[in-house]
């Protein structure tokens, strides 16, 4: 859930007072633009995806059965 939503629909996500979101853009502008931030530092979408390339919480399907991956 966003920490701040403007009247136009723009959404901001904050963690410990810094722009950040663990699973997506930290700012989602009403016009569709997205900004990716980690620990208050802006990243390109490519940089963000490279840092967050993890399988945790991914859903996979094997023989018709869905599984959610978690860290051991």
Order of alpha helices (4+ residues) and beta strands (2+ residues): beta-beta-beta-beta-beta-beta-beta-alpha-beta-beta
